[in-house]
């Protein structure tokens, strides 16, 4: 993951450093447990990792375990797993949006 370029991309979308830092931190966590995001993007534009990071409210209500191996800190129940997984999904999605723009330019 190219953190510096990703940070510059996020800085154009958000003027809140905390939002930017959180997105980068979450992407680093995905990479720690699920592998390099650039490799995931090269393989299938990130579709398979995004599918693995998908966890719906229905999954939460049915108390299903997430498909990913990323520990969600501070989890107390499946609703927290839902919220935590959603946040890492969205950060990963942002990274792949950045990759799409870099590939086009």
N, C-alpha and C positions, 0 to 999 in steps of 0.2 A: 504494500500500500504506500503510495506516495503522499505522505502526510502533509508536506508543505504545499503541494499543488491542490490537494483536497481542501486544506484550510483556506487557500486563496479563493477557491470556487465557493466555499461556504460563506466567506466574507462578502461576496457579491450578493448572496441571497439573504443573509441575516446580519444585522448590526449588533447582535448580542453575543459577546465572547463566550458566555456560559453555554449557550445553545451549540455553538461551534465546537467548543471543547468536549461537550457531552457526546456529540455525534462521533467525533474522532475517537474518544475513549471507548464507546460502544463498538465501533468497528474494530478496534484493537482486540477487544474481548472476543468478538466473533472469530478473528484470525487466530487467537490463542487456542480456541477449542475446536474450530471447524476448518482451519486452513486459510491460506493466503487468498484474499479477496480478488486480487488481480488474476490468479489462476482460476478461481471460480468464474470470473468474468470471461476469461479466454476460452474456457471449456464450453459454456452454454449461455453466455451473457448473464450469468448469475441466477438463472431460473431455478436450478436444482437447490442451491443454498437458500434462496428465498422460499421455496416450497418447504424446506426443512425448518425454516424459521416461522412458518405460518402456524398460528395457534388462535383459534376463534373463541368468541365468547361461549359458543355452544360447546367447544372442547372443554372450556373451563367449567361450565355448568355440569358437564358429564364427568368431570374430574379425570380427564385423560392426561397422560404424561406428554410433555412436548417431545417432538421428534429430534430436537437438537440436544447437544450435550453441554450447553452453556449453563453454568449455575446462575440462578437468579438470586441475587443477594437480598436478604431481608424478606424472603418469601414467607408468608403466613397464609396458606391456602391457595387455591387455584386461581382466584381473581388476581392475586399478586403475580403469579406466573404469567397470566394473560398480559397484564400491564408491562411486566418486564420484557417479555418476549416481543410484544408490540414495539417497544422502544428500540430494541436491537434490530428488529425487522426494518423499521423506518430509517434508522441510521445506515443500515446496509443498502437499502433502496436508494438513499441519497448518494452513497458512494458509487453505485452503479449508474445513477443519473450523471454523475460527474464523469465516469468512464465513457459513457455514450458521447458526451460533448467532446471529450478529448480525442475520441476515435474519429469523430466527424471532422474536427479541425485539423 
